[in-house]
């Protein structure tokens, strides 16, 4: 098999992730299977390769420590289910660092095509969602507010996705979109069309109003501009002020940010207030950590202990089970201080490489996730963990290989 065919084979595995927003929730796991399958064929055909073994050990360490925590969990079935859900934290590193490894093939074209494909997929996905909004009817929601739009997503048979994860996918597309802007004046119309497309995606974010994701996207974009020295401190302050005014002016029925400034959100539990719910959740998570700080409680027992705390606090949660809603707390709860430090070291490693290779897209996506981790257990759901593991490891692997290719020119 010649070099171009092998390159196209790798592209096939990556290609499916460019369509990820359009893949129905129940089929998302097949994207990992396809990527792994094409990579195995690549390895068998190409033969011996130089592997990124050290990097593999680093990026797979989180899965290893969480798997170890399952050994001291009393609920083995729950442990197995959790580790199965998070399996892409191990499989995708195997794909990029052991199966594909070092290649002197220039994959830069693949990266550009992937970014464009993902962006177009996100635009189509957004269009589908807007159509769903127009046909959705529910007597429970008489107003077109954020609850209406979020319920329309969850209850749709094709979409069936949590609004937070849809917002994450769209936010990543927005980050990609800003990278398409061209500084040359002759491309003014191209830039104008891109900005229109960005506005189209931003409207969906505002309608869904996932507070943590919106804040994470804003911070990610601002930090990237500061890192690139393309914005001054005065501009940052002006931008923050403008955003503050913007959030205040959002119509009352769709402004979920106002509940964060309501003192009642922090005094007593209101099950219709997501901020109020999170206050109780974090209280229980921290209390449970203090009881088991060194080794955690084991990944299979986390939810049971949180539920016990909710009961003691007389939360009367009736709608669903609430996880820790914080990836950092969840990791500490599961695997103790060692697991938490491994998780932080992993994120630090990604940041180090993003800065080393001056990869602004990888940097922005990583900041986005790190902030969202404060409000959501992204890695506990298949939709979140698969794409998180893919996007960061793909960018890292791509940077390794592009750097090698340049050194050999």
N, C-alpha and C positions, 0 to 999 in steps of 0.2 A: 504494500500500500504506500503510495507516494506521499510526499510532505503535505501537499495541498489537501489531499483527502483526509489526512490525519487532523489537519487544522480545522477542516469543515466538521469533522466528527466531534471535536472539542466544542466547536461553535454550536452544534446541535444540542449538547447538554446544557450549555449556557443560555441558548435561545429560549428554552422553555421558561426560564426565570424572567426573561423580558416580557413574557405574557402573564406573569404571576398574578397581577390584579384581576385578570379575566378568568382565572382558573377557579371553578367552584370549590368551596371549602372542603368538601369530602374527597376531592381529587388532588389536593395540594401535595400529598405525600408522593404522588407519582413523579413529580418534578425531581425529587431526590433520587428516585429509582432510575429515571432516565439519565440523569447526570452521572450517577455511579456506573451504570451500564456502559455508556459511551466512553467513560474513562478507563474501564477495565479493558475494553477493546483497544483503546489507544495504547495501554501498557503492553498488552499481549503482542500487538503488531510492532510496536517500536522496540520492545525488548528492554534491556537494562537502561535505567535512567538514574540520574542523581537526585536523591530525595531530599526534601527539606525536613529532615528528621527532628532537629531541635525545635523548629517552629511547630511541628505537629505535637510534640510533647507539651509545649506551652499552651497552645490553643485548645487542646483536648483535655487539659487538666481539670477544667470545671466539671465536665461530664464525669470524669474519674472520681472526683471527690464526692459528687452527688450520688454516684453509684455506690461508693463506699458507705455513705450515710444510710443507704437503703438496707445495708446489712444489719444495722441496729434499730431498724424500724420494726415495730410490732405488727403493723399492717402490711404484709408482704404483697398482697394483691394491689393495694394502692401504690406501693413503691414500684412495682413492675409497670403499672399503667403510666406513672409519671416518667419513668426512665424510657419507656417506649415512645412517649410523646416527645421527649427531648433528645431522641436518638440522633437527630441531624447534627447536634453539637459534636458528635463523634464521627459520623459518616462523612460529612462534608469536609472536615479536615483531612480525613483519610484520602478522599478524592483528590484534593488539591495538592497536598504535600507528600503523599506516598504514591498515589497512582499516576498523577500527571507530573509532579515534581518539576525539575528544572528543564526548561526548553528554550532553545535559542530562536524559536519561531517568534516572529513579531505579531503579537496578539493585539496590538493597538487598534487595528481596524475592528476587531471583534468587540473591544470595549466601546468604541464609538457607536457601533451598530446596536449593542446591548442597551446603551443609554437612550438612544433614539426609540428603539422598540418598546422599552419600558414606558417611556413618556407617551408614545402614541397609544399604548395599551391603557394607560391611566386616563387618557382623554376619552377613549371609548368607554371605559368603565364608568367614568363620571357621567357620560351621556346616558348610559343605561340606568344609572341611579336616578338621574333627573326624570327619566321616563317613569321609573317606579314611583317616584314621588307624585306624579300626575295621576296615576291610576289607583294609588293606595287609598283605601277608605277604612276608617275605624271609628265607630261611634264614641269610643273612649276619648279620642282626640278631636275636639271640635275646632281647635285653632291650629294654624300652621306654625307650630313652634318647634323647638329642638327635639322635644319628646315625640312629636309626630314624625319628623324626619328620621330619627334614630329607630323608632319602632318599624317604620317602613322598610328599613334595611334588614333588621333582625327577622321579621316575619316573612320576608320574600323567600320563596323556595329556591330560586337560583342563587341569590346573594347569600342570605342566611349568615351574614358576617357581623361581628360586633363593630359598632361605629368607631371604637378606638383604633381597631386594626385597619379599617378602611382609611381612617384619617392618617395613620402612619404611612400606608402605601402612597396616599396622595401627597403627603409632605415630602417623601423621598423623591417623588416625581417633580415637585416644585424645586427641590435642591438641584436636580438634574437640569431642569429648565433654565435656571439662572446661569448654568455653565455653558449653555448654548449661545448666550448673548455675545455679540462680536463688537469689539471696540471701534472698528473702522466705520467711518461715516457712510461709505457706499452700501453698507448692509443695514441701513436705517429701517427699511421696510421689513426685513427679516426680523430685526429686533422688535419692531412694533407688533408683528404677528405673534412672536414668542410671548411678549408681555400680555397680549390679549388672552393667549392660552393659559398663561399663569393666573390671570384674573379669573378665568373660568374654573380652574382647580381651586382657587382660594375661596370662591363663592361656596363650593361644596363644604370646605372646611368650616366656614362660618355657620352654615346651616346645621351641620352635625354638632358643632360646638363642643368638641372634646377638649376641655380646657387645658389639660396637661400637654397634649400634642401640639396645640396652637402655641402655647408658651415655649415649648421645646423648639419648634421650628423657628420662631422669632429669635430666640437666643442663639441657636445654631448659625443662622445667617449673619447675625451681628458679630459673633465671635470670629467667624471666618473672615469677615471684612476687616476686623481689627487685626487679625493675624497677618493678613495680606497688606496691612497698612494702607488700605484704600478708604478709610474713614477716620475722621478725627474724633477726639473725645466729645467736643462740642456737638458734633453731628449725632453722636450716640445719645447724648442727653436730649437733644431735640427730637430724635426718633422715639425715644422712650416716652417723652411727653405726648407726642402725636399719637402713639399707640394707646396711651392711657385715655386720651380724649376719645379715640375711636371705640374702645371697649365700653366706655360710659355711654356713648351714643348708640350702641347696638340696641335695637328694639327690645323692650323689657321682656317680651314673651320668648325671645330667643337668646337672652343674655345670661348664660349659666355662670359667668364670672362674678356676677353680683352676689351670689350666695357665699362666695369666698370672703367678701367684705362684711357679711352679716354676722354680728356677734352671736346671734342665736344658733348659728351653725355649730358653734363650739361649746355651747352650754348643755344642750339636751339633744338626744338622738331624734332625728327626723328622717324616716326611711324614704322620703321623697326628695331628700337633699343629699347629693353625692358627697359633698364636702363634709357634712355632718356624719355620714356613714364612715368615711375614711378616718375621721378623728377617733372613733371608737375602735376601728380595725387596727390602727397604728398603736393605740393604747394597749390592746390585747397582744399584739405582736411583740412589742417591747417588753411587756411583763413576762411573756413566755421566754423570751431571749434571756432575761435576767435570771430566770430559773435554770436555764441550760446554756450558759454562755460559751463553754469550751467546745463541746461536741455537738451541740444542737439536739434536736429531738428525732432526727431521721426523717428523710423526705416523705415517707409514707404516713407519718403521724402528725404532720404539721396542721392539716386541715381539722383533724379531730380535736386537737388541743385548742385551736382558735375557736372552734364551735363551742367548746366547753367554757371558754372565757366569755364568749358572747352571751351564753346562757346565764352565767353568773352575773353579768352586767345587765341582765334583763333586757337584752336588745330586742327580743321578739322578732328576729329576722324571719320573715315568712316567704319572701319571694324566691330566694336562692341562697346557696352557700357562698359566703364571701371569703376569698383568699386574702392574703396579706396586702395586696394592691401596692406592693413595693418590692422590686426584685432584689434589692440589697438586703432588706429584712428577711425575705423568703430564703435567700441563700444562707444567711446566718442561722435562721431557724432550722434549716435542713441539716447543715454540715458544720455548724459552729463557727468560731472565730477563724479557724483554718480555712474553711470553705469561703468565708467572706473575704479573707486576704487574698486567696487564689483568684477569686472573681475580680477584685480590684486590680490585681497584678495583670490579669488578662486584658482588662480594659486599658490599663496603662501601657501595655505592650502594643496594642492597636494604635493608641495615640502616638507613641514613640515612632512607629513606622509611618504613620500618616504624615507626621511632621518631617521625618527624615526624607521621604520621597516627595515631599511638597504636594501631596494629593489632597487638594481642597475639598473634593467631593467626599472622599473617604472620611476626612476630618469632620465635615458638616454632618454626615450621616451618623457618625459615632457620637457626636455631641447630642444630636437629636435623640438617639436611643438612651444615652446616659441620663438625660433629664426625664424621659418618659419612664425609665426604671424607677424613678421616685414615686410614681403614681400608679404603676401597673406591673403585674407579673407577666411581662411579655414572653419570657422563655417558658412559661407554664402552659401556653397554648400553642397548638401546632401552627396556626397562622403566623404567630409571632416568632417562634423559635426557628422555623425553617428559613424564613427570609433573612432574619438577623444573621444566622450562621452563614448563609450563602453570601450575602452582599459584602460583609466585612472580609471574609476569607477569600472571596473572589478578587476584591480590590487588592488585598495584600499579596496574593499569589501573582496577580497581574503585574504589580509593581516589582516584585522580585524578578520576574522574567523579562520585563521591559528593560530593567536596569542591567541585567546580564547581557541582553542582546546589544545594548548600546556599548557596553564594555568590550564586546567582541568585534565591533565594527572598525 
